[in-house]
Amino acid sequence: MKYVRMPIEIESPESIGYDMIECNLAESSVRDISFREMGVNLDTLVMAYGDHIGKPALRELIADPYQHIHTRDVLLTVGAAGALFIIQSSLLTSNDHLIVIRPNYATNIETPKAIGCAITYIDLEFDKNYELDITEIEKSLRPNTKLVSITTPQNPTGVSIEEEKIIALCKLAEKNNFFLLVDETYRDLSFVDPSALAASVSDHAISVSSVSKAYGIPGIRLGWIITRNTSLQYLFLAAKEQIHICNSVVDEEICYQYLLKKENYFYSIRQMVKNNFTVLENWMGTHKYLEWVKPSGGVVAFPRFKNEINIDVEKFYDKLFQEYKTYVGPGHWFEQSKRHFRLGFGWERENIFKKGIENIDRAIES
Ligand SMILES: Cc1ncc(COP(=O)(O)O)c(C=O)c1O
């Protein structure tokens, strides 16, 4: 493996320092909550190794909302990042071929690069509303295609893939014997009913998610892989055991107690996201310089400067950060042009969020 640090991590708010930023529009999750707010009690927890697959009661809670999915289909991982690493490093070698849809969350591109497999990128286009064309995937298949990797709702665009397409992709996977990796980390933040969980549609599909983005608790590093394919699950467990044996029992217990009563918190989380999204929609609706494809879920959008706008983007980002202490995610975090930037609308409270987008206007104007 050849590891390279990704710009999205080198330049992340936690790397440059949260105290440097007044309006944080670079985040891709809802606001983090404190341990005290969670009302969790760990007094009787024994500091032992945990169940290698993951705490059974927690896996049952995670499986519960989905049709055709059982506790045994869920493997707990260290965040969705850990899940993606386990899947990609277990399935791909330098002799295999991967098809990955861009733009995408950087790890879905960088880990396969580190493995050294052959990669075909399918670039979704702004001018086509980032719509996925399945025939493009079909045309790119090779005899050694092992994995096709998609994310829905997308990071950084917030665009979702429709259920018919997920089903069609599952059929394609079965027919051509590849696995379909669906990163569904933003699923619980869909604006409309999300499509069927990919892993519930086919045993060639693998769904990944975590509690980081929708619930504001990335500090416990708890994610999961769901697949009904038992030999795949066994392979992923082997990888997990070799990397870190099991999850932290502390993380598992906190996550379990939180998810048991998540509805107590989730309503206000969704309300805050909805309010900020309305502010963002109004702002984008009449914007002189920026255009976007409206997200259908998640907490990020990926606006761009209109083609006719002549702007020095380096100066824009510099001014926005140095002068207005406002931070967004430039396009190069996603191997895209810097005329795009990722704008997170789930993190800051409404007044600071409003100030942040006003600062974007000020930085453009100046
Ligand atoms: C699409 C997507 N997948 C996975 C992750 C990793 O999240 P975590 O490891 O915190 O669960 C992220 C984080 O930004 C993401 O946006």
The ligand as a MOL file (V3000), in Angstrom:
LIG
                    3D

  0  0  0     0  0            999 V3000
M  V30 BEGIN CTAB
M  V30 COUNTS 16 16 0 0 0
M  V30 BEGIN ATOM
M  V30 1 C -19.4370 9.8120 2.2840 0
M  V30 2 C -18.5890 9.5890 3.5050 0
M  V30 3 N -18.2690 8.3400 3.8360 0
M  V30 4 C -17.5220 8.0800 4.9110 0
M  V30 5 C -17.0400 9.0910 5.7270 0
M  V30 6 C -16.2290 8.7550 6.9420 0
M  V30 7 O -16.9760 9.0350 8.0950 0
M  V30 8 P -16.7240 8.3940 9.5050 0
M  V30 9 O -15.5050 7.5520 9.4390 0
M  V30 10 O -16.5780 9.5270 10.4650 0
M  V30 11 O -17.9340 7.5790 9.8160 0
M  V30 12 C -17.3260 10.4190 5.3960 0
M  V30 13 C -16.7780 11.5410 6.1750 0
M  V30 14 O -16.7870 12.6810 5.7770 0
M  V30 15 C -18.1360 10.6650 4.2710 0
M  V30 16 O -18.4780 11.9100 3.9210 0
M  V30 END ATOM
M  V30 BEGIN BOND
M  V30 1 1 1 2
M  V30 2 1 2 3
M  V30 3 2 2 15
M  V30 4 2 3 4
M  V30 5 1 4 5
M  V30 6 1 5 6
M  V30 7 2 5 12
M  V30 8 1 6 7
M  V30 9 1 7 8
M  V30 10 2 8 9
M  V30 11 1 8 10
M  V30 12 1 8 11
M  V30 13 1 12 13
M  V30 14 1 12 15
M  V30 15 2 13 14
M  V30 16 1 15 16
M  V30 END BOND
M  V30 END CTAB
M  END
